Amino acid sequence: MNRLRIKSGDTVKVLSGKDKGKTGKVIKVMPKIGKITVENVSLHTRFERSKKAGEGGKKVTFFGAIPVSKVQLIDPNSGEPSRVTFTFLENGSKQRIAKASGKAV
């Protein structure tokens, strides 16, 4: 699972799980494990112990990683979720294409 069709900075929609229907911007992509981090999706809270004596601990909230198979890219042209395909241009470069609209992402 090294090649992902979603990159950081893309806007995606969550298809399943507790955050189904939410949309957000991709913060981090982890292709080796096939997961991504999306803002405002999969919120987790961790309580950290105090570093110094006499101080209180902290409550830290962060976004957890979710499998890339649970999200779909939002097509910037139509605003609808769409699958992604690749095509090669004449100069040899690779370009992502939204399946729904057929336009470049």
VOTORTI-221030 format. One record per residue (C-alpha): residue number from 1; residue in one letter; chain; y, z, x. Coordinates in steps of 0.001 Angstrom, whole numbers, plus 500000, padded with zeros to 6 digits. Layout:
! VOTORTI-221030
     n   res   chain       py       pz       px
   NUM     A       A        Y        Z        X
...
END
This chain:
! VOTORTI-221030
     n   res   chain       py       pz       px
     1     M       A   500000   500000   500000
     2     N       A   502526   499021   502606
     3     R       A   504505   496377   500714
     4     L       A   506558   497707   497843
     5     R       A   508638   495564   495535
     6     I       A   511207   498329   495074
     7     K       A   513803   499222   497700
     8     S       A   516180   502139   498081
     9     G       A   519357   501614   496089
    10     D       A   517556   499832   493229
    11     T       A   517870   501111   489676
    12     V       A   514494   501806   488073
    13     K       A   513099   503019   484754
    14     V       A   510257   505559   484566
    15     L       A   507335   504208   482506
    16     S       A   505101   507275   482211
    17     G       A   504937   511001   482862
    18     K       A   507182   513886   481889
    19     D       A   510331   511870   482689
    20     K       A   509309   508766   480708
    21     G       A   512296   506647   479671
    22     K       A   514705   508014   482279
    23     T       A   516538   505646   484595
    24     G       A   517899   506389   488034
    25     K       A   518726   505091   491478
    26     V       A   516029   505042   494166
    27     I       A   516962   507457   496960
    28     K       A   513967   507191   499274
    29     V       A   510983   504845   499583
    30     M       A   507718   505969   501222
    31     P       A   505543   502838   501538
    32     K       A   502728   504519   503481
    33     I       A   501901   506814   500557
    34     G       A   503154   504478   497799
    35     K       A   505772   506864   496409
    36     I       A   509503   506843   495794
    37     T       A   512188   509430   495110
    38     V       A   514510   508716   492177
    39     E       A   517655   510709   491416
    40     N       A   517503   512949   488312
    41     V       A   513748   512324   487952
    42     S       A   510980   514828   488757
    43     L       A   513257   517807   489415
    44     H       A   511618   520673   491290
    45     T       A   512968   524137   492057
    46     R       A   512103   526166   495118
    47     F       A   513221   529697   495925
    48     E       A   514009   530241   499603
    49     R       A   513893   533610   501263
    50     S       A   517113   534966   502765
    51     K       A   517727   534178   506427
    52     K       A   519602   537414   507172
    53     A       A   518931   540947   506036
    54     G       A   521145   542059   503141
    55     E       A   521712   538532   501805
    56     G       A   520074   537197   498682
    57     G       A   517677   534295   498580
    58     K       A   518608   530823   497358
    59     K       A   517449   528637   494517
    60     V       A   517062   525062   495804
    61     T       A   516628   522133   493418
    62     F       A   515375   518765   494699
    63     F       A   513904   515495   493463
    64     G       A   510144   515110   493876
    65     A       A   508350   511907   494824
    66     I       A   506673   509867   492092
    67     P       A   504183   506998   492419
    68     V       A   505802   503577   492568
    69     S       A   503366   502368   489886
    70     K       A   505100   504617   487320
    71     V       A   508455   502829   487602
    72     Q       A   509782   499360   486891
    73     L       A   512878   497710   488341
    74     I       A   515879   497274   486047
    75     D       A   516999   493641   486230
    76     P       A   520719   493667   487173
    77     N       A   521277   490409   485238
    78     S       A   519835   491445   481858
    79     G       A   519681   495249   482162
    80     E       A   516038   495262   481015
    81     P       A   512989   496485   482982
    82     S       A   511234   493641   484751
    83     R       A   508412   492945   487152
    84     V       A   509304   491550   490562
    85     T       A   507979   488507   492381
    86     F       A   508882   486896   495684
    87     T       A   509853   483344   496544
    88     F       A   510684   481656   499822
    89     L       A   513955   479792   500221
    90     E       A   514421   476546   502191
    91     N       A   515659   478454   505246
    92     G       A   512421   480492   505296
    93     S       A   513850   483786   504042
    94     K       A   512104   485771   501330
    95     Q       A   513909   486627   498084
    96     R       A   513021   488985   495224
    97     I       A   513024   487422   491758
    98     A       A   512963   489278   488420
    99     K       A   510150   487935   486238
   100     A       A   512016   488516   482960
   101     S       A   515147   486500   483748
   102     G       A   513902   484379   486666
   103     K       A   517048   485229   488639
   104     A       A   517415   486792   492082
   105     V       A   517607   490569   492297
END
